Amino acid sequence: MIQIIAHRGLWTKPDEKNTEEAFKKALSQGFGIETDFRDQMGGLVVSHDPPAQDALLAKELAELYLENPVNAPMALNIKSDGLYELMAVFAADSNLRNYFVFDMSIPDTLGYINKGVPFYSRVSEFELSPAFLDQASGVWLDCFQSDWYDAELLNRYLGMGKAVTVVSPELHRRPHWGIWNLLKNNKFHLNSMMSICTDFPVEAKEFFDAQD
């Protein structure tokens, strides 16, 4: 079954994104987490923008994650260069297993590859040839301006043994139903190698769980 990843947690107001409460709500309902990592004072913290002093520590998020029976992954958007050594230590120390990083620069990705940190390569209408695809654990499939891809492309990556995380279009302030229907009509929602990152995790679960 498709895995649902809650974009910055489960929230109703924008100021709740990337907060401990939003993560707790998402994890308690079995959703994975997409969030943002930066460095601060020699450690990793959760923050989309340059972090404040009270930013949630990455290790605190990992503890929350491991306290819940969640099968969906933790998708970590890396917002700063040069974090691969910290990331490798963090993953080992926290016993984190079901996670991946994405959105690093090309030179920085080499550091993650050398450290053995699982990563996804981005594909979009502007990035048709994903970097380091052979070494990637999966594909982060985005659609910034249009629903540009089709079932054939999804099948191509799945056939290569790559997991695929679809970025739901509402993250770019576009209607999401076209992509959601593409996934369900072609039975991709039955494939455990598929996941979807969405602002609407509860609605997505209801939609993909519903019988036709």
C-alpha distance (Angstrom), angle and dihedral (degrees) to the residues before:
residue distance angle dihedral
M1 . . .
I2 3.80 . .
Q3 3.80 113.9 .
I4 3.78 117.1 -128.6
I5 3.80 119.4 -141.3
A6 3.81 117.3 -164.9
H7 3.80 110.1 -136.9
R8 3.82 105.0 -125.3
G9 3.78 90.4 -19.5
L10 3.79 133.1 -66.3
W11 3.79 108.3 -47.0
T12 3.79 142.5 149.2
K13 3.82 100.6 -163.8
P14 3.81 124.3 49.5
D15 3.80 93.1 -123.2
E16 3.81 89.3 61.3
K17 3.80 93.0 64.5
N18 3.80 116.8 115.8
T19 3.80 92.5 8.9
E20 3.78 126.7 134.6
E21 3.80 90.6 -116.4
A22 3.81 92.6 52.7
F23 3.81 90.2 50.9
K24 3.79 92.5 47.9
K25 3.81 91.3 51.7
A26 3.80 92.8 49.1
L27 3.78 95.8 45.7
S28 3.80 93.5 45.6
Q29 3.82 87.9 60.0
G30 3.80 93.3 48.5
F31 3.80 98.4 -104.6
G32 3.77 124.2 142.1
I33 3.80 120.2 -124.2
E34 3.79 133.5 -119.2
T35 3.78 112.8 -166.7
D36 3.78 144.5 147.0
F37 3.81 128.8 -100.0
R38 3.78 128.2 -158.6
D39 3.78 133.8 161.3
Q40 3.78 125.4 -105.4
M41 3.81 128.6 172.6
G42 3.78 92.0 -13.6
G43 3.81 95.9 -49.6
L44 3.79 140.5 84.1
V45 3.80 122.6 -96.7
V46 3.79 137.0 177.3
S47 3.79 110.0 -106.4
H48 3.80 136.5 129.1
D49 3.82 92.7 -161.2
P50 3.82 128.8 34.6
P51 3.81 101.0 -53.2
A52 3.78 128.0 -104.0
Q53 3.80 120.6 -134.8
D54 3.81 92.1 -101.0
A55 3.82 95.6 51.9
L56 3.80 115.5 145.9
L57 3.79 111.1 -99.8
A58 3.79 117.2 -119.5
K59 3.81 90.2 -128.3
E60 3.82 89.7 56.1
L61 3.80 90.3 54.1
A62 3.81 90.4 48.6
E63 3.80 90.2 52.2
L64 3.81 90.4 52.1
Y65 3.77 90.8 48.5
L66 3.78 94.6 50.6
E67 3.82 91.9 48.0
N68 3.80 90.1 64.9
P69 3.82 130.2 66.1
V70 3.81 94.7 -118.9
N71 3.80 122.0 157.4
A72 3.80 96.5 179.6
P73 3.81 115.7 90.5
M74 3.76 132.9 -106.7
A75 3.82 107.1 -116.9
L76 3.80 110.8 -156.5
N77 3.77 118.2 -159.8
I78 3.80 105.0 -154.9
K79 3.80 108.8 -142.7
S80 3.81 100.1 178.8
D81 3.78 133.1 51.6
G82 3.77 122.5 -119.5
L83 3.81 99.0 34.7
Y84 3.81 98.9 119.0
E85 3.80 95.3 101.0
L86 3.81 91.8 48.7
M87 3.79 89.7 45.3
A88 3.80 93.6 52.0
V89 3.83 91.5 49.7
F90 3.80 91.6 45.6
A91 3.81 93.1 51.8
A92 3.80 92.3 48.4
D93 3.81 95.7 44.9
S94 3.81 94.3 46.1
N95 3.82 94.7 45.1
L96 3.80 86.7 -127.9
R97 3.79 111.3 169.7
N98 3.79 112.5 159.0
Y99 3.80 101.2 60.1
F100 3.77 142.6 98.9
V101 3.79 137.5 -169.7
F102 3.79 127.4 -135.4
D103 3.81 145.1 170.2
M104 3.79 97.2 51.9
S105 3.80 121.2 145.9
I106 3.80 116.3 -96.7
P107 3.84 95.3 -106.4
D108 3.81 90.8 44.9
T109 3.80 92.5 51.6
L110 3.80 88.6 64.6
G111 3.79 88.1 63.8
Y112 3.81 91.6 54.3
I113 3.79 90.6 47.8
N114 3.81 91.1 51.4
K115 3.82 90.8 49.0
G116 3.79 92.7 49.0
V117 3.81 93.6 -119.5
P118 3.83 111.0 156.5
F119 3.79 112.4 -116.5
Y120 3.79 139.9 176.7
S121 3.78 122.8 -136.8
R122 3.79 117.5 -133.0
V123 3.80 121.8 -120.2
S124 3.80 122.6 -175.8
E125 3.78 140.6 142.0
F126 3.82 85.3 -81.9
E127 3.83 96.6 43.2
L128 3.78 106.8 45.6
S129 3.81 95.2 157.6
P130 3.82 108.5 56.9
A131 3.79 114.2 -142.1
F132 3.81 119.1 -117.1
L133 3.80 91.2 0.1
D134 3.81 93.2 160.5
Q135 3.82 91.1 58.9
A136 3.82 95.9 38.4
S137 3.79 121.5 104.2
G138 3.76 90.3 -146.4
V139 3.78 149.8 -24.4
W140 3.80 128.2 -89.0
L141 3.81 100.4 -148.1
D142 3.80 113.1 -159.2
C143 3.80 134.9 179.3
F144 3.79 112.1 -165.9
Q145 3.80 102.3 171.1
S146 3.81 107.5 9.2
D147 3.80 144.4 6.9
W148 3.79 87.8 -97.8
Y149 3.82 102.8 161.4
D150 3.79 133.4 69.3
A151 3.80 141.2 -156.9
E152 3.80 91.4 -84.2
L153 3.80 92.1 64.3
L154 3.80 92.3 48.0
N155 3.78 90.7 50.2
R156 3.79 90.6 49.0
Y157 3.80 93.2 58.6
L158 3.78 93.9 40.6
G159 3.80 88.9 50.2
M160 3.80 88.3 56.0
G161 3.79 89.0 56.8
K162 3.80 93.4 -107.5
A163 3.78 121.7 140.9
V164 3.81 112.8 -129.5
T165 3.79 127.3 -145.7
V166 3.79 112.4 -167.5
V167 3.79 116.8 -151.9
S168 3.79 106.4 -137.1
P169 3.83 110.4 -127.5
E170 3.82 95.9 -123.9
L171 3.81 86.5 75.9
H172 3.82 84.1 71.1
R173 3.82 93.5 40.7
R174 3.78 94.2 -103.0
P175 3.83 130.4 123.5
H176 3.80 112.2 -83.7
W177 3.80 102.3 -160.1
G178 3.81 96.1 89.4
I179 3.80 93.4 58.8
W180 3.79 93.7 39.2
N181 3.81 90.5 52.9
L182 3.81 91.4 46.0
L183 3.79 89.6 56.3
K184 3.79 95.4 45.6
N185 3.80 98.9 39.9
N186 3.80 90.4 53.4
K187 3.84 93.5 44.5
F188 3.79 93.9 -116.4
H189 3.80 88.4 133.4
L190 3.82 87.5 70.2
N191 3.81 92.5 58.8
S192 3.81 116.8 93.4
M193 3.82 89.5 -155.3
M194 3.82 87.8 68.7
S195 3.78 126.4 82.0
I196 3.77 134.7 169.7
C197 3.80 127.4 -147.2
T198 3.78 108.9 -148.1
D199 3.79 146.0 162.7
F200 3.82 86.6 -140.4
P201 3.82 105.0 56.5
V202 3.81 95.7 152.6
E203 3.79 92.6 50.2
A204 3.81 90.9 44.8
K205 3.79 91.8 53.7
E206 3.81 91.1 50.2
F207 3.81 91.7 47.1
F208 3.79 97.6 48.2
D209 3.80 94.2 39.7
A210 3.81 93.5 50.8
Q211 3.79 117.3 102.7
D212 3.81 116.1 -121.2
